[in-house]
Amino acid sequence: MTARSEPGHAEPDPRLGAIVGGRRQLINLAYRLLGSLAEAEDAVQEAYARWYAMSRQQQDAIESPAAWLTTVATRICLDLLGSARARRERYVGEWIPEPIPEPAEWTSAPPGGTAADPADWVTLDESIHMAFLIVLDSMTPAERVAFILHDVFRYSFAEIAELVGRTPAACRQLASSARRRLQTSRPPEAPTALRAGVVSEFKAAWKARDIAALIGVLDPDATAVTDGGGLAKAALRPIHGGEQVARAYVEIAAGEPDMTVLERTVNGQAGLVVQLDGVTVTVIAFHVAGGRIKSIWAIRNPEKLRLWTVLHERSGRSVSI
């Protein structure tokens, strides 16, 4: 990005490169806090808007613009998390975090250029696995912020205390509580290769509408959750039990015989993408433990699939189920 004068500023800000360069870190932080790339973009944009709303004199008085932006973005996220419960009460059906693709599977950057999608900026590590985000969503806003800032982004508790307006000891307790919640709520994940193999087996059994094979790849206590957001057909409540989940997915396959299913990376792990007439209609994430699928999260809300549609249109690739 070329440095340029902002409204009301006589000369370009010499720190512009460093300020804009911190956007990737802020997107990573905000996505993990909010579970929504769209909301993360909005939160970060608001933080930058507040920075540029200040006069040059006010900006120059800030010793570390990066720290200031992190503080503002974190507090915006905290406000959004605080109102999330009320928003979820109005949400139609189950809410699942927005899924993130692996851009390298879909397309490459244009010659001489770099990809600019916010998802390209989201580091694919354990902290964005869908099972991880689901547990994060069950935490209090304060727990979530303290845990993410400390355990994922390695902020000290003294730094976190300044960000959230609590004592370092209180932030330490919040992070510890969040850590215990994560450890007790999430079974150990299978190795990467095994997860991919299990997802492939699920896809093959789904294609064959083989209930017995599906039951074999599902944990007896498996749960399937679908997020349609009132904008796409979806079960309004989770489906519990391996056999019940298998029968539900066989019904889906029978009702959509022309669907195309692609094996793709979803939030850093093996997942599936379902398309109809070349349009992405579902992104499916899995939690695999003990060699079987424990949880299935199917995102059908089109507002959460915008990036997947863009990436598919760029790649122009389609592989039949």
Beta strands, then each sheet from edge to edge (+ up, - down):
strand 1: 218-227
strand 2: 239-240
strand 3: 260-266
strand 4: 269-276
strand 5: 279-289
strand 6: 292-299
sheet 1: 2+ 1- 6- 5+ 4- 3+
end
